[in-house]
Amino acid sequence: MTTLWDTTGTAVVKALAAERRTGGAVTSGNALTLVVVVDEKYIADAERAAAQAAATNPCRLLIVVRRELDAPQPRLDAEILVGGRLGPGEAIVMRMYGRLALHAESVTLPLLAPDAPVVTWWHGPPPKVIATDAVGVYSDRRITDCGWLGDGAEGLQQRARDYAPGDTDLAWTRTTQWRSALASSFDSISDKPRSAKVLGSSSSPAALLLAGWLTRRLGVECRVKDTKRNIGQTGIGGVEITFGAKGSLTLLREGGDLIVDRSGQRAQRLSIRERDLGELLTEELRRQGADDTYAEALSSATGVPGLGDRHYLRTHIWVDPDQRATQATSKRIAKEAAAQIDEGPRTQRARSRGTAASR
């Protein structure tokens, strides 16, 4: 581990190169760069989740800790780890003070893993406009969490207005177990759905997204019915769907179990549990590219049309030319920085081959 106080981005690049030369095999095979943006008071939770996700998704981990935005002088403190407490790969924790914290891209861009997608996760209230966020603008995937907001419905509205392919939200990830249970429950049902509702909190973004997903999949409008009955951390307590004249499908949460009751069949009891932050992040890192199913659910939940339509997005989303330039050059900058970081090992290998040939 190397710690640099009041340092510069160039010094961080050189320190990472030195750590990689001594780190050996654990430094190879980065599948992506994970950028975590977090305030100091939430850093412990963010590090635990990121380390858990990095253990199963080889990545270069860059943690941007924004501190004392009103500090009179910009300052950067960095901690470089290879195979340490933040997983088996490379990790850099950067604490930024003053105006530097608002321009984190100037430090993170040269540290991106070359030829690998970039995923940015905001652990805390999401930025109001991701498209103009300094870190989000060069990311291939952007993970937010509307669960931090007091009004999840308003948070989803903002995400819909600002949506671009590659966006997702951990509120959507929290619905995975519900969606899996609902999909499997339809295996023995052939009737057409007539009505549907989600039981839970109408301010829960997870409940609203689940209702949006059901609306899109069933072809009937599904709304959230307010209830405090065992809604858990997700804000979802159950789902009720009716078919034809008398048929129905009900999923109700009871403690750590999910009771599935279908007309004419015995009720089933499935296990459902609250997943921790690391599990949610791990699931999202497995996906690359746009999540069209999330886009469709967000569109249905908020009433903003066309979010799952690639043609609509291409023709209706405006991107500032300066942002396009930043996106186009980010990978080139990362390659140049990677060449500096890898220069030592490559030179050593070349020398070894030359020595062997001369013998």
N, C-alpha and C positions, 0 to 999 in steps of 0.2 A: 504494500500500500504506500502511495505517495501523497503527501498533503502539501499544497501550495497556498501560501497566504498572500493576499494582495497581488495577484498574478495577472497574466494576460492570456488571451486565447492561444497565441503562438507557443507560450510556455506549456500550456496544457497539452497541445498536440505533441510537443517534444517529449513530455513526461509519459504520455500514453505510448509513444513509440518505444521508450525505454522499458516500460512495464511489459510491453508485448514481447520484446526481445528476451526477457527473462521468464515470461509466462509459459512458453512452450506451446504444447498442442491445444491447451484450453482456449487459446485466442483465435482458433480457426473456425470457419464454418458459420459466420454470422448470417442468419436468414433475414434479419431486418434490423432496423434501428428503432428502439422504443424511447421516445422522449416523454418524460413525465414532468408536468408543470404543477407545482404545489407550493402552498405557503408553509412557512417554518412550523407552525403549530400542528400541521397534519403530516409532517414528514415521516414519522414512525410508521403510520398506517400505509402510506404510499410505498415506503421501502419494503415492507413485508409483502405487500401484494405484488410489487414488481419483481422481487426476488423469486416468489413462487411461480410467477408467469415465465420468468427467464429460465427457470429450471427445466421447463418442457419446450420452450421456444427459444433456441439459440439466438441471441441478439446482443447488440451493443446498447447498453442502457445509459441514457443521459437524463439525469434528474436536475431540473431547473428549479431552484428554491428562491423565490422572490422575497427579499427581506428589505425592510426599511426603504420604501420607495422614495421617501422624502429626504434621504441622506444627501448632504450637500455635494459629496464627491462619489462618483461611480467606483465600484470596487468589486473584484471577483476573487473568491476563495474556492479552491477546487480540491476534491479528494478523488484520487484515481485508484481503482481496485481491479485486479485481475484474479478471478477465482476466489473471491472473498465472500463477505457476508451477503452480498447482493447477487449471488448466483455464480454459476461456473464460468461465465464469460467476462466481458469487459464492462466496467461500470464507472461512470464519472458523476460525482455529486458536485454541482456548481451552485454556490450561494452568491447571489447577485444583489448588489446594493445600488440605491439611487436610480438614475435613468437607465443604467445598464439592464436592470430587471425588465424594463419595457422594450428592450431591443435584444432579447435573448438570441435571436437568430444570428446575430453577428458572431456569437461564440459557438453556437451549436452547429451551424452549417458546415464548418471545416471538419467537424467530428463525426459526420454521418458515415455509416459503413458504405463502402462503394458498391454500386450495382445491387442495392438491396432496398426494398420498400421502407418508407418511413411511417411510423405510427405514432401519433401524439395523443396522450391521455391527460386530460385536465382533472386532477383530483381536488375537487372543490367546485364552487359555483362556476358554471361554464361561461366563457366569454359571450358578450352580447352578440357580437358578429364574428363568427369563426373566419369568414372569408378575408377579413382584414386583420386578424390576429397575427402578430409577428411570427409565431411559431407554426400556426396552423396552415399558413399559406403555402408552405413547401411540403406538406405531409400528404401521403397517399391515402391514409385513413386517419380519421379524427374521432376520438372517443370522448364523449361528455357524459354527464350524469345529472339529469334534471331532478333527481331525487334530493339534491341539495337545496332546491328552491322551495319556498313556502307554497307557491301555487304551481303545481306541476302542469296544469292545463296551459297557463301562460308561457311556461318554459317550453312546452312542446310547440306552441304557436311560433315562438321565436326560432326554434330549430327548423320548423317547416319553412318559414319565410327565408331562412338563410341556408337551406339545404343544398348540398352539392354531393355528387356521387363519391362515396367513401366515408360519409358521415355515419355515425351510429351513436347509440346512447345506452348506458348500462341499465336503464329502466327497461329497455327492450330485452336485454340479456336476462333479466330477472323473470321474464315470462317464458323462458325456454321450457321449463318443466311442465307448465300449464299447456303450452302448445303441443308438446309431445303427447301428453295424456289425452288431449282432445282429438288429435289426429288418429291415435290408435283406437279411440272409442268409436270412431266412425266406420271402422272396418266392417261391422255387422249391421250398419244402418243404411238403408237404400231410399228412405223417404226424403222428400224435399223439406228443408227447414222452413218453418213458418215465422218464428220469432226467436230472439236471443237477447240475453242480458248478462252482464258481468256484475257480480255482487262484490262490493268493496267500497273504496273511497274515491269519490269523484274528483279529488284533487291529486290522486296518485297517478303519476305518469305511466307506471307499469300497467295499471288497470285500464287506463285510457288507450294505451297501445294494444293491449289484448283485445279490447272491444273493437278497435279499428281493424285489427287482423281478422277477427270473426266477421265483421261487416264485409270485408273484401272477399273472404273465402266462401261464406255462406250465401252471399247475395241478398241478405236481409239486414236492415239496420239494427245494430247492436249498441246499446247504451250501458253506462255504468249506473247501477242502482246503489245508492248510498246505504251502507250497513257497517256496523262495527263488529260483526260476528266473525271473530277469529281471522282477521285479515292479514296478520303477520307483517313482516317488514315490507313486503311487496305491495301491500294495500289491496290484495285480492283475496276474497273469502270464498268465492265459488263462481260457477257458470251455470246458467239454466237455458236450455234450448228446447223448443217444442217442434214436433213434426206432425203434419197432417191433422187429424181430428183429436187423437188422444196420445200419440207417441211423445216421449220426452227423453231428454238426456240431462242429468244433473251431476255436477261435480262440486262437492262441498269439502272444504278444508276442516279437519278435526285434529287439532294439535299438529303432530308431525305426519299425519296421514291424509290422503285424499280419497274420499268416498265417491266412487263412480257408480251411478244408478241409472240403468237404461230400462225402458219399458219392456216388460216380459222377460227380464233376465235378472239373475242374482246380482246383488250389489258387490262391487269389488273394492278392495282396500289397497291403495297404492301408497308407497312411501314418497313423501315430499318434504324437503328440508330447506332451510335458509342457507344459501351458499355464501361463503365469505367473499371478500373483495378480490382475493387472489384467484379464486375459481372463475369469477366473472371475467376478469381480465384475461385469463388463460384462454377462455372460450373465444373471446374476441380476437385474440392474436392468431388463432387458427385460420381465420378468414382473411383472404386477400381480395382486393377489389371492392366494388360497390355491393351493398346488401340491398337488393331490390325489394325483398320481402319487407324489410324494415321501412323502406321508402313508401311502399304501398300502405302499410299499417299507419304510418305517420300521416300520410295524405288523408286516409279515411278518418283518423282520429281528430284531425284539425280542420278538415274541410278545404285544405289547400290542394288544388288539383294538380295532377300530372307528375307527382314526385317520383313515381316508379317508371315513368316514360322517358327513355333516354333521348328521344327526339325532342320532346318538350323541354328537357333540361338544356339541350344544346342550343335551342333557339330562344329560351327565356331567361337564362342566367347570364348576367353580365359580369365580366371579370375585368378589373382595372388593368390596363396595359402594363403598368409597372409590376403588378402581381404576376402577370403571365411571364414577364422577364425573369422575375425571381424564381418561379417554378422551373423555367427552362434552364436556368444556370445553376440551380442548387446541386444537381447531380454532378455537373462538371466540377464545381468547387469541391464536392466531396471526394471525387476521384483524385483531384490534385493533392488534397490533404492526405488521402490514403497513400499516395505515392511517397509522400514525405514520411509517413508513419512506417511504411514497409521497406523503406530504402535500406535500412540496416540489414535485415534478414536477407533481402534479395542480393545485396552486395556480397554478403558472406557466402551465400550459396554459389554465386558466380565465381567467387575466388576459389571455393572448394573444387568446383568443376575444372577450373583452369589448372589448379595444382595437380589434380588427378590426371589430366590430359598430358601435362608436361612430363609426368613420370612414365 
